[in-house]
Amino acid sequence: MFEVKLVVQVKLLPTPEQAAALEATLRTVNDAATWVAALAHSQRVFRNYDLRRHVYGQVKDRYGLAAQAAQHVIKKVADAYTTLHAHVRNGNLGKRGSVRRERVLARPIVFRPGAAQPFDDRCLSWRMDARTVSIWTVGGRMKGVAFTASADQLTLLAAHRKGESDLLYRDGRWFLIATCDLPDVPVRAPDGFVGVDLGIANIATTATGTGDGVRHSGKTLNAVRHRHRELRRRLQAKATKSAKRLLRKRRRKEARFAADTNHTIARRIVTEAARTGRGIALEDLQGIRDRVRLRKPQRVTLHAWSFHQLGHFIAYKAARAGVALVWVDPAYTSQACSACGHVAKNNRPDQETFACTSCGFAEHADVNAARNIAARGETGWAVSHAA
């Protein structure tokens, strides 16, 4: 059984006076967070409890924050340093002694004036019937801030909202990001597995051990990304005020399109798996950007490839539907024959073609890989549930 956490983004509709109070609040708490981060960096104190002992009274007096707001500021700083140090340990900022790593570690964390700020139920309360929130600000408690959301979001919030909500200012609009804890859903014992091969030419290809494959083409998404990349290049070269304004306006359009595409593909995969009573086998592609060696034009495509997001979408949709999910090792799935198991680099003469040099089996390369992933999913499930 899995505990499913979903985040629901609702749009706030503040009046000009309310927006000014929210802006002043975010600016103040982020100024305070930057000051706390600098002090934590200079004194090498990063744990939440230790940092609170050092700065709690000072940050309240210096910035006029309420008790809960001051504690959230300190915890936000501690969490930010925890994330930074995790990136350092995992080598995401370069090897020991590298210029990038040393530069990052030499400077304290700085928070943007509009960076998200968490609010718990003492600082933020919801009135679902009136679609308003009451929120703490530096000018006092502010009631009656309207928000809008879809019917599904309202249902989720009313039934399952729990814990903190983040206030966020982005692209001239105000949002609240709320966390919803959905009840556990029992995972059904799968009758076989659907293998999902993630790629660039085809975003996802699904196949069972013996059935036909379904390819979700990435042609449209790659074309959109290429068009946006060329537009950004031209606007950056122009560097006029109107060009910069257009860049700001369009900067998240590509990401929204990619997320919508991934949501659609993930929903189709999970729906089909639930309908047929199968589980889903996914490639564990963590660290692929560091492992593969590609030419420069291919590197641009790979680094824009949102396979992690698609995998996350499939995982949480599967958990909500009670569909079994297994992560498998992707090694040699594209070179192994799904019919006889023979592994050879020559089995794949080009991107689309798979032709086994041992048994002569031929299939689309992505479908063959998806079948191998499905087989590994069955093996992995059997091993993990052998007891």
C-alpha positions in Angstrom: 0.0 0.0 0.0 1.2 3.5 -0.8 0.5 6.8 0.8 -0.3 9.2 -2.0 0.6 12.9 -1.6 -0.7 15.4 -4.1 -0.1 19.1 -4.4 -3.0 21.3 -5.4 -2.2 24.8 -6.9 -5.0 27.3 -6.4 -4.9 30.9 -7.7 -5.5 33.7 -5.3 -7.6 36.7 -6.4 -6.5 39.4 -3.9 -7.6 43.0 -4.1 -4.9 45.6 -4.8 -4.7 46.3 -1.0 -4.5 42.6 -0.2 -1.9 42.1 -2.9 0.3 44.8 -1.4 0.1 43.2 2.0 1.0 39.8 0.6 3.9 41.3 -1.3 5.2 43.1 1.8 4.9 39.8 3.7 6.8 37.7 1.2 9.5 40.4 0.8 10.0 40.6 4.6 10.1 36.9 5.3 12.5 36.3 2.4 14.7 39.2 3.6 14.7 37.5 7.0 15.5 34.1 5.5 18.5 35.6 3.6 19.8 37.2 6.8 19.4 33.9 8.7 21.1 32.0 5.9 24.1 34.3 6.0 24.4 33.9 9.7 24.1 30.1 9.4 26.8 30.1 6.8 29.2 32.2 8.8 28.7 30.2 12.0 28.4 26.8 10.3 25.1 26.1 12.1 22.6 24.4 9.7 20.3 22.1 11.8 16.9 23.5 12.4 16.9 23.2 16.2 20.4 24.6 16.6 19.7 27.5 14.3 16.5 28.3 16.1 18.5 28.6 19.4 20.8 31.1 17.7 18.5 33.4 15.8 14.8 32.9 16.9 14.7 36.0 19.1 16.7 38.1 16.8 14.7 37.4 13.7 11.5 38.2 15.5 12.7 41.5 16.8 14.7 42.5 13.7 11.9 41.8 11.2 8.7 42.1 13.3 7.6 38.5 12.6 5.1 36.5 14.6 6.3 33.4 16.4 5.1 30.9 13.9 6.3 32.9 10.9 9.8 33.2 12.5 10.0 29.5 13.0 8.9 28.8 9.4 11.7 31.2 8.2 14.3 29.3 10.2 13.1 25.9 9.1 13.0 27.1 5.4 16.7 28.1 5.7 17.6 24.8 7.4 15.8 22.8 4.7 17.5 24.8 1.9 21.0 24.0 3.4 19.9 20.3 3.8 19.1 20.2 0.1 22.3 22.0 -0.9 24.5 19.6 1.1 22.6 16.6 -0.4 23.5 17.9 -3.8 27.1 18.3 -2.8 27.2 14.7 -1.4 25.7 13.3 -4.5 28.1 15.1 -6.8 25.5 17.2 -8.5 27.6 20.4 -8.1 30.8 18.8 -9.4 33.7 16.9 -7.9 35.6 17.9 -4.8 37.8 20.9 -5.7 35.8 21.9 -8.8 35.3 25.6 -9.4 31.5 25.3 -9.4 31.3 23.3 -6.2 33.7 25.6 -4.3 31.9 28.7 -5.5 28.6 27.5 -4.3 29.9 26.4 -0.9 31.7 29.7 -0.4 28.6 31.8 -0.5 25.5 31.8 1.7 22.1 31.0 0.2 20.0 34.0 -1.0 16.2 33.9 -1.2 14.4 35.8 -3.9 11.8 38.4 -2.7 9.0 36.4 -4.2 10.2 32.9 -3.1 7.6 30.6 -1.7 6.9 30.8 2.1 5.2 28.0 4.0 2.2 28.7 6.3 0.7 26.2 8.7 -2.9 26.1 10.0 -2.1 28.6 12.7 -1.1 31.2 10.0 -3.5 30.2 7.2 -7.1 29.0 7.4 -9.4 28.0 4.5 -13.1 28.7 4.1 -14.1 26.3 1.4 -17.7 27.3 1.3 -16.9 31.0 0.6 -13.7 30.1 -1.4 -11.6 32.5 0.7 -8.6 32.2 3.0 -7.5 34.0 6.1 -3.7 34.5 6.2 -1.1 36.1 8.5 0.7 39.1 7.0 3.3 41.5 8.5 0.4 44.0 8.8 -1.8 41.6 10.8 -4.3 38.9 10.0 -6.0 39.4 6.6 -9.3 37.8 6.0 -11.4 37.2 2.9 -8.7 36.7 0.3 -10.6 35.0 -2.6 -9.2 32.0 -4.5 -10.3 30.0 -7.5 -9.9 26.3 -8.3 -11.5 23.6 -10.4 -14.3 21.4 -9.0 -11.8 18.5 -8.7 -9.3 20.6 -6.8 -12.0 21.9 -4.4 -13.1 18.3 -3.7 -9.5 17.3 -3.0 -8.9 20.3 -0.7 -12.1 19.8 1.3 -11.5 16.1 1.8 -7.8 15.6 2.0 -5.9 18.9 2.6 -3.4 18.5 5.4 -0.3 20.3 6.7 1.4 23.4 5.3 0.5 25.5 2.3 3.0 27.6 0.4 2.3 31.2 -0.6 4.0 31.9 -4.0 4.2 34.9 -6.3 5.0 34.0 -9.9 4.6 35.9 -13.2 2.5 38.6 -11.6 0.0 36.1 -10.0 -0.5 34.8 -6.5 -0.8 31.1 -5.7 -1.3 28.8 -2.8 0.3 25.3 -3.1 -1.6 23.0 -0.7 -0.7 19.4 0.2 -3.3 16.7 0.1 -2.8 13.3 1.8 -4.9 10.7 0.0 -5.9 7.5 1.7 -3.9 4.4 1.1 -5.0 2.2 -1.9 -4.3 -1.5 -1.8 -2.1 -2.6 -4.7 -3.7 -5.4 -6.6 -1.6 -8.5 -7.5 -0.7 -8.0 -11.2 -1.6 -10.4 -14.0 1.6 -9.7 -15.9 3.3 -6.3 -16.5 3.4 -3.5 -19.1 6.9 -2.4 -19.8 7.5 1.3 -20.5 10.5 2.2 -22.5 11.3 6.0 -22.3 13.0 7.7 -25.2 13.5 10.9 -27.2 12.1 10.0 -30.6 9.2 8.2 -28.8 8.6 9.7 -25.4 7.2 6.3 -24.2 6.7 2.9 -25.7 4.6 0.3 -23.9 4.4 -3.4 -24.5 3.7 -6.6 -22.6 5.9 -9.7 -22.8 4.3 -10.9 -26.0 1.8 -8.3 -27.2 2.0 -5.5 -29.7 3.6 -2.2 -28.6 2.1 1.3 -28.4 4.4 4.2 -29.2 3.7 7.7 -27.9 5.6 9.8 -30.3 7.8 12.7 -29.2 7.8 14.4 -32.6 5.3 17.1 -31.6 7.0 17.9 -28.3 10.5 17.9 -29.8 9.2 20.3 -32.6 7.8 22.6 -29.9 11.0 22.6 -28.0 13.1 23.3 -31.1 10.8 26.2 -32.0 11.0 27.7 -28.5 14.8 27.3 -28.5 15.1 29.2 -31.8 12.7 31.9 -30.6 14.7 32.3 -27.4 17.9 32.6 -29.3 16.6 35.3 -31.6 15.0 37.3 -28.7 18.2 37.1 -26.6 20.2 38.3 -29.6 17.8 41.2 -30.1 17.9 42.2 -26.4 15.3 45.0 -26.6 12.8 45.8 -23.9 10.0 44.2 -25.9 12.1 41.1 -26.6 12.9 40.7 -22.9 9.2 41.2 -22.0 8.3 38.4 -24.5 10.9 36.1 -23.1 9.5 36.5 -19.6 6.0 35.9 -20.9 6.9 32.7 -22.7 9.5 31.3 -20.4 7.2 28.7 -18.8 5.1 27.9 -21.8 7.3 25.1 -23.0 7.4 23.5 -19.5 3.6 23.7 -19.3 3.2 22.0 -22.7 5.7 19.3 -21.7 3.9 18.7 -18.4 0.5 18.4 -20.1 1.9 15.9 -22.6 3.5 13.8 -19.8 0.2 13.9 -17.8 -1.7 12.7 -20.9 0.8 9.8 -21.6 0.9 8.8 -18.0 -2.9 8.7 -17.7 -3.2 6.5 -20.8 -0.5 4.1 -19.5 -2.0 3.7 -16.0 -5.6 3.5 -17.3 -4.6 0.6 -19.7 -2.7 -1.2 -17.0 -5.7 -0.9 -14.6 -8.1 -2.1 -17.3 -6.1 -5.2 -18.0 -5.1 -6.0 -14.4 -1.4 -5.6 -15.1 1.4 -3.9 -13.3 3.8 -1.3 -14.8 7.5 -1.8 -15.1 9.6 1.4 -15.5 13.3 2.0 -16.2 15.3 3.4 -13.3 17.1 6.1 -15.3 18.6 8.0 -12.3 21.9 9.5 -13.3 21.5 8.9 -17.0 22.7 12.4 -17.9 26.1 11.6 -16.3 26.4 8.2 -17.8 25.7 8.7 -21.5 28.1 10.3 -23.9 26.5 12.3 -26.7 27.3 14.8 -29.3 26.5 18.5 -28.5 23.2 18.7 -30.5 22.0 15.5 -28.8 23.0 16.8 -25.4 20.6 19.7 -25.7 17.8 17.3 -26.4 18.7 15.0 -23.6 18.9 17.7 -21.0 15.5 19.0 -22.0 14.0 15.5 -21.8 11.6 15.3 -18.9 11.7 11.6 -18.3 11.9 12.0 -14.5 8.7 14.0 -14.6 6.9 11.4 -16.7 8.1 8.6 -14.4 6.9 10.6 -11.4 3.5 11.1 -13.0 3.1 7.4 -13.8 4.2 6.4 -10.3 1.7 8.6 -8.4 -1.2 7.8 -10.8 -0.5 4.1 -10.5 -0.5 4.5 -6.7 -3.9 6.2 -6.8 -5.3 3.4 -9.0 -3.8 0.5 -7.0 -1.6 -0.6 -9.9 1.6 -2.3 -9.0 4.8 -0.5 -10.1 8.3 -1.9 -10.4 11.5 0.0 -11.2 14.0 -2.1 -13.2 17.6 -1.9 -14.3 17.6 -0.5 -17.9 21.0 -2.0 -18.8 21.1 -3.6 -22.3 17.3 -3.6 -22.6 17.8 -2.0 -26.1 20.4 -4.6 -27.2 18.8 -7.8 -25.8 16.4 -9.9 -27.9 13.0 -10.2 -26.3 12.6 -13.6 -28.0 15.8 -15.5 -27.3 17.7 -13.2 -24.9 20.8 -12.8 -27.0 22.6 -9.5 -26.2 24.7 -7.8 -28.9 25.3 -4.2 -29.9 24.8 -5.3 -33.6 21.2 -6.3 -32.8 20.3 -2.6 -33.1 21.6 -1.3 -36.5 19.8 2.0 -36.2 17.5 4.0 -33.9 14.2 2.3 -35.0 15.3 -1.2 -36.0 16.0 -4.3 -33.9 17.1 -7.4 -35.7 18.6 -10.3 -33.6 21.8 -11.6 -35.0 21.2 -14.9 -33.3 17.6 -16.0 -33.9 16.6 -13.5 -36.6 13.8 -11.9 -34.6 12.9 -8.4 -35.9 10.8 -5.7 -34.2 10.7 -2.0 -33.7 13.6 -1.3 -31.3 11.5 0.6 -28.7 8.9 -2.2 -28.6 11.5 -4.8 -28.1 13.0 -2.8 -25.3 9.6 -2.4 -23.7 9.1 -6.2 -23.8 12.4 -6.7 -22.0 11.4 -4.2 -19.4 8.1 -6.0 -18.9 9.9 -9.3 -18.4 12.3 -7.7 -15.9 9.2 -6.3 -14.1 7.7 -9.7 -13.7 11.0 -11.1 -12.4 11.4 -8.2 -10.0 7.9 -8.5 -8.6 8.3 -12.3 -8.2 11.6 -11.9 -6.3 10.3 -9.1 -4.0 7.1 -11.0 -3.2 8.6 -14.5 -3.0 8.0 -14.7 0.8 
